[in-house]
């Protein structure tokens, strides 16, 4: 049975299993009567009272803003079902309610005529006030909100703050944006984030840049993960099926992580179990025979609702715009929350993703012919061999215990265990320069690797309010410790044996013009063993001080201990390991300072300073380890929260100064190693504008523009490790509009991704010389449309790069270029229950 048929069988089995689960769950839900909840609500404005009921019952309440304006609710004391509680609050108000779904209540005037007569001329409001009654334990959850923003996040300081209260630029990719834009992978999310650009090494390895620096800080639910987006494909290609949102904090974020990049920090927030049953299944088909199935089930597991669970999964099987490339993916996620007491919650969960590919690249396409003229390949040209594979599986187990004390303090402890297993056997016709007539002159890069890594992380945080001089302030203390080990066989290159001897494999390609990936599999032999370990421990404290109502001052600091050890060995005991390294950083201090001043109820001024460091193990000419690279990040600007935070605006200026940058200084013929020196590094400065959320009734928008001017200490351009600059100007825009009145089943949308000139270079052109390269503006147009057949079923269509612009994602790496994705169409259906 071929992979396509296996995928179809899998999909059919999954659909059948889902149907059984859905029917059983719905019948169980119908059998359970609405439970009474105890209330003790004093008389207060109607909006506030309804919010309390929503939070206690888990319902979503939707109503026009003008309905609750100026109305008060009576006191509510006793035990009531959700319907009874809402009825009591609305008594005598001229308003009524109706359930529009199992967990959604719409509040409206008692008659249409009264509604028309009661409208306020010239009033400006959103579609509805949409009160999400803590449908999950995550107060910042975006799922089901229909919004392109979030109510709160803690990725910058650890404190739960709104976007306006956070003294750094932040971008949130909400669940609604993922669904609207058909964002399936982390790469998709980053390519639609204000100020973030991507550079593809090849099929799966991707590097992300922000403000002139590579991104190296990644967290899952706030817990750091030690990984490199270009090497650990689990971050480059992580599937978004199980995530509620992606939070991106611009600039350094050393307070929560210590070591890392000054460009930005990423936090992926998983979906949480819901208090009321919900489920969905979706099927999609897209260009190049890609088929995908997603399943998501969530709800209470006992009658009291004190135990809740969620299961989500995805299956992908498909080809690519690249010839003879095929990929399969399996994603599974399960989590259970249990209220041990009214104030204590235990969370246990696991996620798993496995990717298998064939025809994988390791490098790109030659940029020059042998006579020095530039190449211009079809974007479908694949240098990867048909046997070339790039497989990865990542499995994470996590446990979290959260307790809320009666005095408002909270303690959260978590443990994460992450395993990844890679299986790379790569062959890619990416070396050399083809003859423009015969196609001769190209050879394969070949490599085999099978590393296995384990990372264990413990994270503890305690936070709460304190009263000083009659004012309430917030404090947080935390400690984190992580250990990562990696080991695996080290394979020799049979085309160029490390220990000498005749080659046992010929990597040459007879004619690159006729190359279709057909070559023999190299006879890789184990040469030794790769074994390394990495440990990090840090503790931090942060305070949010409120000397006056309009002013917030955030002060914090972190102390870190960091160590790395590479102790690989060769099978031949007479050979000394080529890459020995053992170095550490002790008691490193990272400061943080931020200030937010509220000009009005909508606008705020803010400023912040923080730093970060990055040990890298480079040595000087005397074989001494160089001090860590450092980065200082400064930012100031204005923020606004319109419509109660439904629409957020940020306008920021920033500057990042890098110190102790490690520059190549020479080659030591005795040791056979390169040596380096410390210099002043990159200075990056610029400004950023972003508008995100609901701009008008039915209109969701995310619009961002970033200008970054990054230069080295001598004024040169800043190239990434893969020899390409980031663009100085980047625009990200996407908006959707739900049509009004009788057309409200339709949602249409579109956007652009634009960047200006990027630069690259090859170390050696056909004449052995460095040669600079330039690519002009890239303009990508994306469109979407969605039609709601019923309240439960919808059909969506997406087109990315509609104009089919041909461009390089990166050029220069291995003296090759990698094309970006051409035009892609996707048709999907989703069934909710």
Order of alpha helices (4+ residues) and beta strands (2+ residues): alpha-beta-beta-alpha-beta-alpha-beta-beta-alpha-beta-beta-alpha-beta-beta-alpha-alpha-beta-beta-beta-beta-beta-alpha-beta-alpha-beta-beta-beta-beta-beta-beta-beta-beta-beta-beta-beta-beta-beta-beta-beta-beta-beta-beta-beta-beta-beta-beta-beta-beta-beta-beta-beta-beta-beta-beta-beta-beta-beta
